[in-house]
Amino acid sequence: MRITALTSLLALTFGATASLADGVVNIYSSRHYDNDESLYQAFTEKTGIEVNRIEADADELIARLTAEGANSPADVFLTVDAGRIWRADEAGLLQAVDSEVLTSRIPAHLRHPEGHWFGMSQRARIIFYDKTEVENPPRTYEALADPAYEEQVCIRSSGNVYNQSLMASMIDALGEDGARDWAAGVVANMARDPQGGDTDQLRAIVSGECDIAVANTYYFLRGLAGGVDGLSDGIEGIGWVFPNQSDRGAHVNVAAAGVTVNAPNRDNAVAFLEYLVTDEAQAYFANQNNEYAAVPGIALAENPARLGLFRADDLNLSVLGEQNPTAQKLFNEVGWE
Ligand SMILES: [Fe+2]
């Protein structure tokens, strides 16, 4: 479990602060960026509500929330990927929130229909390629399965939730049989067995091991900002494609937050989520990880702007969770490790 200096202090006082019914909001977060701290401080300055935060891996937090049950001090659960927050909701850990602010600010496809969770920033999962090796890069996800790209494609393992969510979107677009065929085609085109994270797929373009890779945009942008070993130095050689621009759009996912089912400070939790959708917080929340705001009309940060504007798939992200079990089943069937 990853605990910041703030939260290690908190470990001593969490029980005491959580018992005060007002004045605090307790957040379980699997998003851990140092900059989140300034965001929380701004919320406290605005509302007087103090933010306590425990950070850990999403699955650890889900296990912890489950174990704590009605005694959980958690008010807000914050994680990345709709597939993951859907799992938390399926486990009965989140509650409905009826907030005019949240429903008017966040587009319907980026939130749970009954307010169990809300997308707070968007990330696109797109195609990258070696500009010197690939003359005609794939323009769609479907094309990743085209035999023309045999032994060229690198993508991480099917155990990764980002891929499971991409697969869920393919099931929605192509049907189960179509998605199975697609996955089999991608496996046939793999340059190597799936390994590493998204950054490693991009590094493999630089090293020459892969010509084509799939990764979330912010990993590439981190490399572009500099200082990423094995990537930043060769990043000028990498091109990118926002897929499916002439049909459904590029697959997007969210960092999402929901109010926990036993939130002791429910009103403060809702106030916190409503704060996160203000223009100021949206820009900050998205920018710090080179993501896109969930609320429309927020200006792009400098780094994401370098990739240009794109059409995003407006598939309701609940589908990513609903199709997650089928996605995992299809991956197994085609031997996508
Ligand atoms: Fe990530």
Residues whose N, C-alpha, C, O or C-beta is under 5 A from the ligand:
A	BS01	LIG	none
